[in-house]
């Protein structure tokens, strides 16, 4: 895709799952990739697996504002250039009906899924706007569009991420920066497996997700990186503030 070669791209939650698949695709397109993850060993393994000097592991807790700024400065030093692309992918959930949850759980979900992107965006947008160039792709969820039983707070944070993206897209539209959202449907990741186990339904829940999807299967991590790479590329220069579901038709919004 046009305009990705040589760009510096951060992917939060990049050590595994969808994040790792995105890191691999961006590196394939020629990006210098920052594999940001709270799991430093996992980030190191992911970066080593990409190889070719195209990826750098950076330990980062996205809920820590000062830590985020330090991690970004560290990556920019390794990349030898400022951040061109930010992919906010890090996320977490715990399945439970809302009335059975407690504020401590809400705080953790909000901190990772919403405060995390707030922190990274606040750190990179000033530089992007001053340079007149930058791409942001926020990974939300189809739960933001239609809700998901047992995921009330998660859905709320992902809905907030969609609203945040649209607002910042308006604020930066004349400054050469674009922000868009990719919403996966249920996707075969460790997080989805954990959610299914939390629900007590296990494989039955996963099978129900597959049956509810018009394409009759769960998403795979390799289904997502193409859409992300496109929105981060020059091919999407006139696209901002948009939400794209990659969910086998689970949601169809016109």
N, C-alpha and C positions, 0 to 999 in steps of 0.2 A: 504494500500500500504506500501511497506517496507521502513523503515527508517524515518518515519514522526513523530512517537510518541516521545513526549518530546522536539521536535525542536521548536525554536523561529522563528515565521514567521510574517513579516510585510505585510499588505495589504493596499496600499494607496487607497483612495476613498472607504473605507470599510464600510461606514455607510449605504449604500443602493445599490440596483440594483445588478449588477454582482459582485461588490466588496463584498457586504454582503453575497451573496451566496458562494463566495470563502472562506470568513472567517468562515462561518458555516461548510463547508466541511473540512477545515483544522483542525478546532477544533474537529470535529468528528473523524478525523484521529489521534488525540492526540496531535496536535500542541498547543503551547502557542501562541496565536494570538494577534498581535497588530493591532487594528482597527484604522488606521490613517485616519483622515478626517478633512477638514477645518470646517465642521459642528460638533462642539464639542458635542452639545446636541444629534445629530444623532448618533455620535460614542458611546456616553455613553449608549444610548438606545440599540444600536446593541450589544454592549458588554454584557449588562445586559441580553439581550434576549438569548445570547449564554450560559451564566451562567457557573456554575461548576468551576469557577476560571480559565477557559481556555482562556479568552479574556480580554484584557486591552484596554480601550479607550485612544487614544492619539490625542489631537488637533494638527493639522499640516497643514500648507500651503506649499505645495510642491514647490512653486515658490520661497520660502525664504530659501536660502542656510544655513544660520546660524540657522534658525528655524528648518530646517530638521535635522541638526546635534544634536541639543538640544532634539528634539523629539525622535530620535533614542536612545540617551543616557538615556532618561527617560524610554523608553520601556525596554531597556536592564536591567535597574535596577529593574523594575517590574517583568520581566521574570526570572531574576537571571542567565542569560546566554547571550552571544553575539548573534547577528542575524545570523541564519542559512539559512533563506529563505526570499527572497524579491520578492513581487508581485507588480509590478508597474501597477496599474489599474486606478488611477485617470485620468480623461480626461474630456474635454469639447468641445462643438462645437456650432456654430450658422450657420444655413443654409442661404446662399446667393450666388448668382453668383459672381465670383471673381471681375469683373469690377465694381460691386456695393458695394464692401467692402472698408474699410479704414484701414490704418496702425495700428490704435489703436486696432481694432479687431484682426488683424494678431498677434500683440504682445501678446494679452491675450491667444489666442489659442496656440501659440508657447510656451509661458511661462508655461502653465499647461501641455500640451501634450508632449513637448520635453525637456524643461529646467527642469521640475519636475523630470523626470527619470534621467537626468544628475545629479541633486543634490543628489538624493537618492543613485544612483550607486557610485558616488564619495565618499559618506560617508561610505558605507558598504563594498565596494570591497577591500580596504586595509586590513581590518580585516579578510575577507574571505580568501584572498590569503595567508596571513601570517599563518592562521590556516590550510590551505590546504584543505578547504572544504567550499562549499556554493552553493546554487541554486538560480537562478534568473529566473523569468518568467515575461516577459513584455507583457502587453495586448495592442495589436495594433488594427488593423481593416482590413477587406478585402478591404476597400477603399485604403489601402496602396498597394495592389496588382493589383487592376484594375481601381482605380480612382472612383470618385463619384461626379456627377454633383451637384453643389451647396455646395461642401465641399472641395474646392481646397486647402486651407491652412491646414485644418484638415487632408486631405489625405497626404499632404506633410509632416506634423509632424509625422504621423504614418509610412510613408515610411522611414523617418529619424530614427525612433525608431527601425525599422527592420534592417537598415544598422548599427546603433549603436550596436545593439545586436550581429550581426554577427562579427563585428570588436572586440568587447570585448570578445566574445567567443574565438576568435583566440588568443587574448592576454593572456587569463587566462587558456587556455586548459591544460597547463602543471602544473597548480597550484591547481588542485582539485576543480575548480569552473566551473559550466556550466551555460550558459545563453541561453534561448530559447524564442520564441514568440508564443503567441496564438492570432489568428485573428478572432474575432467574425464577423459574418455577421450582418445584421439588427436584433436587439434583442429588445424584449419588455421591455424597461426601460423608466424612466422619461426623459432621455436625448433624446431617439428616438422620444418620443411624442413631446418634445419641438422642435426638428428639423422639424418634420412634420408640426407643427403649424407655425414655422418660414417660411416654404415654401409656406404657403397659400393653400396647398392642403389637409392637414389633413389626414383623413382616406383614401383618394384616393392614397396618397403617400405610406401609409402603405400597402394598398392592392396591389399596384404595386410592392413593395419589395417582398411581399409574392408570387406573381405570377412569379417573376423573379427567385425565389429559386426552384430548382428541387424538393425539398420535399414539396413545396407549403405551407409553413407557415413561419412566423417569428421565430427567435430564442427565447428561453426562458432563463431566468437567470440560471435555473437549468441545462441547456445544457453545461455550461462552466466549472464548478468546477472540474469535473472528469478529464478533460484534464490538467488543471492546477495542480491538486494534483499529477497526474502521473509524469509530468515533474519536479515537486519539490521533488519527491521521489527517493529512491535508485533504483527503477525499471528503471529509466531513466539515470543511471550513465554514459552510453556511448553515450548519446545524447546531442549534444551542437550545437549552431548556426543554429537551425532549426526553421521553421515557419509552424505552424499547423493552418489551417483554421477550425473553428467550425461554419459552415454556411449553413448546409443543402445542400451542393454541389454547392453553389453560384459560388465559384471558384474551379477549379480542376487543380492543378498544379502537374506535375510529375517530 
